[in-house]
Amino acid sequence: MVKIKFNIKNIIRNFIFLLTFLFIFIAICYALFVLANQPSNNRNWVKDMSVLSSVEFESGSSTVTLNNIRDNLYRTTDDFDVRYYNTKFDIKKIKSAYLITDPFGNLASHTMLDFEFSDGQKVVLSVEIRREQGEVFDDLKGLFRGFELYYVWSSESDVIKLRTNYRKDNVYMYPLKMSKENIQKLFMEALYRTNELKDNPEFYNLLFDNCTTNLAEMLQRVYNKKIIVDWRYLAPAYAEGLSMKYDLIDGDPNGGKESILQIRKTHDISPYARACDDCLDYSGSIRNVFWELKCILGQR
């Protein structure tokens, strides 16, 4: 009978060698993938993402020109007329800003910023993936350099109505508790970032370079302090909780999911948006949610 002797030290040594080889092989493959797959603004984009916004700053002036603000006319999610316009904004006339959230799934949500000016102008920033023809969102591609990052500046009746009236999502709108000066800084940070991505495209990342992390990074620069890394970065459906934690919106920061659900009840603009599909004052209609909230709180 043949006896087989096992040398434990050799087995462990060989196992470590194999793991090291596999790690080096995967690292080399990933490095080659990264080198071969660079972000670009020149691809065959879907029609509503084919144009990039850009900003013109006027030296010595508080006025900026924002080019290619999207203002699509939707009939369905797939049937729409693509429209863009350019306009000037006076930074000094910024009146307020809002956090807009569009939750979907258990942990996912899309976050946007809405800026309002004293002269009646309003514009929304939505940080998204930029899709090529035939592409749909895919989690794996979102993790591994499958989509470019895209800053969409749009009218409220484009980006909000698309979600409430045609995708049938529930959308929530929260006034940001920021000083006028800090709102101006936030708007400028968003404009600088828009031009940066126009000149130097980068990849979207589902966990580390998404809509919520981009907004958080801009807020860090506004307040000149580090926003502590929070698990809610990785679960954007809890963006309201993160905002309450840093006193950016009203609500109980220690209330957990219940606090988020409660604040959503009083800031749901979806019914107002759906009731105003063709009305002239779309922006005024969705802000009726704040009038109703004042009634509830007895502040009318």
N, C-alpha and C positions, 0 to 999 in steps of 0.2 A: 504493500500500500504506500503510495507516494504522499508525503506530507508537504503541504504548501505553507511556507512561512511568509508572513506579512511583516514588512518593515514599516511601522507606523510613521517614522520620520520621513521615509522616502515618499509615502503616500501623501502626507501633508505638504512636503516640498513640491511634489508634482502638481498637487491641486492648486497651490499658491501660484506656481508658474503658469498654469493654464488660465487662472483668473486674471493674472497680470497681462498675459498675451491677449486675452479677450478684451480687456479694458483698453489696451493700446490699440488694438485693431478697430474697436468701435470709435475711439477718439480720432484715429486717422480718417476713418470713413466719414465721421461727422465734420471734421475739418475740411475734407474735400468737398462735401456737400455744401458747406457754408461758402467756400470759395467759388463754387460753381453756381450758387444760387444767391445773387445779390438783389437787393430791392431796386425797383425801377418805377418810374412814372410813365414809361412807354410800353404799354401792353394793349391788348384788344379788350378794352373795358366795356362793361354793360353801359347802356346809353345814359342812365341817370347818374353814373359815376365817372363819366368820361372827361369831365372838366374839373380842374382844380381851382379853388379859391386863392386869391392873392391879395396883398394889402399894399397900398401906397401911402407912405408917411410924408407929411408935408413939414419941412424943416421950420422950426420956430412956431408951429401952429398946433392947436389941439384937434385939428380936423384930420381924419384919415379917410381914405377911399377903400372900401371893401368890394373887390371885384368877384363876379360869378357867385352871387347869392342865389341858391336854388329856390325856385317857386313853381314846382310842378303842379299841373292840373290833372288830378286823378279821376278816373272813372271806375277802375278796379286797381288791384295791386299790380297787375300786369299791363293794363291799358291806361296810358297817361301821356300827356304832352310835356316834354322837357322844356323848361323855361329858366332863364337866368336874368338877373339884373345887377347893375352896379349902383352903389350909393355912397354918399359921404356921411360920416358920423362925427359929431363933435363930442369928444371924450368928456368935456366938462358938463355935457347935458345928460350924462348917464344918471338915471333916476333910481333904478333898482335892478336886482338880478334874482333869478329863480333857479332852483334845482328841479329838474324834471326827471322822473323815473318811469320806466316801462318794464315792470317785472314779467318774466315768463319762465315757466318751469319752477323747480323748487329752490334753486340757488342762483339762477341767472336773472339779470336785469340789465336794461340799457339806461345809462344816465346821460343827461344833456344839460347845457347851460342856456338860459334865456336872459337876454339883456334888454332892458326897457329904458327909453330916453324920454326926457321931459317934453320933447317936441312931437311925441307920439310914435316915433320909430321903435321897432322891435326886431331883434334878430336872434336866431338860435344856433348854437354850436352843438353838433353831434359828432362824436368821435367813433368811427366805424371801421370795418374792414372794407377794402376796395376790391370788388369782385370783377373778374374777367368774364367774358362771354361764356355761358354754359356752367359757370361755377355756382355752387351753393355753399353755405357755411358748413364747415366740418370741424369738429373739436380737435382732431389730430392735426389737421392742417393749421388750425389756429395756434397750436403749440409749437409747430416746427416749420416756421418761416413759409407758410403757405399763402398768406395774404399780406398785402401792404396796408399800412395804417393810413386812414383817410379822414381829414378834417372837413366835414360838411357844414358850411354856413347856409342857413335857409330861413325862409319865412316861417312863422308859426303855423300858417295854414297849409304848409307843405309837410313838414316833418311830424307835427302833432296829428294833423288830420289823417295822414297816411296810417298812423298806428290806431287811432280811435275809431275811425269811420270805415276803414277798408281792411285792416288786419284784425279789427275787433278787439284790440288790446285795451286794458284799463291803464290810463296814464295819470300820474300824480304830479302836482306842481306845488313847490314849497318856496315861499319868499326866503331869501338868504339874509341872515342877520349880520350884515356887514356894513361898515361905514361906506359912504359914497366914495371916499378916497380909495378904499381897498377894492371896491367894485371896479373902479377905473383901472387900478393896477391889474386886476384879474382879467379884464377885457384886453388890456395891452399885452399881457402874457399870452393870451390865446391868439392874438394877432401875430405876435413874434413867432409863435410856434407854427402858425399856418404858413408863413413864409419859409420857415426852416424846413418844413416837410416838402414844400414845393421845390426847394433847391436840393435838399438831401433826403430822399425818401428812406423810410425804414419799415421794417416788418412789424406787423401787429403780433402780439403774443397774448393768448387767452388768459394767462395768469399775471404776467408782469408788465404788459404794455397794452392795456385795454382802455375802455372809456373811463372807468372809475379811477384807475391809477394815473391816467393823464390829467384828470381834473385835480386829483390830490397833489400831484407834482406842481401844478400851477399854483395851488393854494399855499404850498410850502414856500414858493418863491415870494408870494404876496406877503406872507406873514414873517418871512425870513426865519423860519424855524422848522425843525424836523417834525413831520407827522409820524408818530410811532407806527411801525409796521403792524398791521392789524389783520386778523384772519378774514375780516369783512372785505379786504381788497380782493381776496380769492373767491368771495361769494357776493358779487355785486348786488344781489337781491336784497342785501342788508345795507345798502348805501345810506338809507335813511338813518339807521342806527349809528353808522360811522359819523354822519353829519351831526346827529344829536350829541354824540360824544364830544365833538369839538365845538359845540354851541353855534353851529352854522344854521340850524333850523330849530323851531320850537319842538318840544317833546321831552319825554323822560329818558335820559341816556342809559338808565339802569333798568328800564322796563322790558328789555329783550324784545322778542318777536311780538308780544302783545302790544307793546308801545308802538311798534311799527304799524301793526294792523289798525290800531286806533287812529293814528295820525293820517293813515291813508283814507279812512272813512270821511274825514273832513277836508281832504285836499284832492279828491278825485274829480278831475276836470272832464272825464269821458262823457258823462251825460250832456254837459253843456256843449262840448265839441260836436257830438252827434246831432244835437238839435239845431246846430248852426252850419249845416253842410253847405248851404248856398247863401247864407246871410252876409251882409256887407261888413258888419263889425265882428269879425271872428275873434279877434284878440279881446274885445270887450266882453264877448259872450263867455269865453272860458274863464275870465276873471270874476264872473258872477259867483264862483265857488267861494271867493274871499268875502263877498257881501253876505252870503249865506252863513259863513263861519262867524262873522261878526254878529249876526242875528242870534246864532246859537249861544255865543258868549255874552250876549246882552250889550254889545258895544255899538249897536246901530245908531 
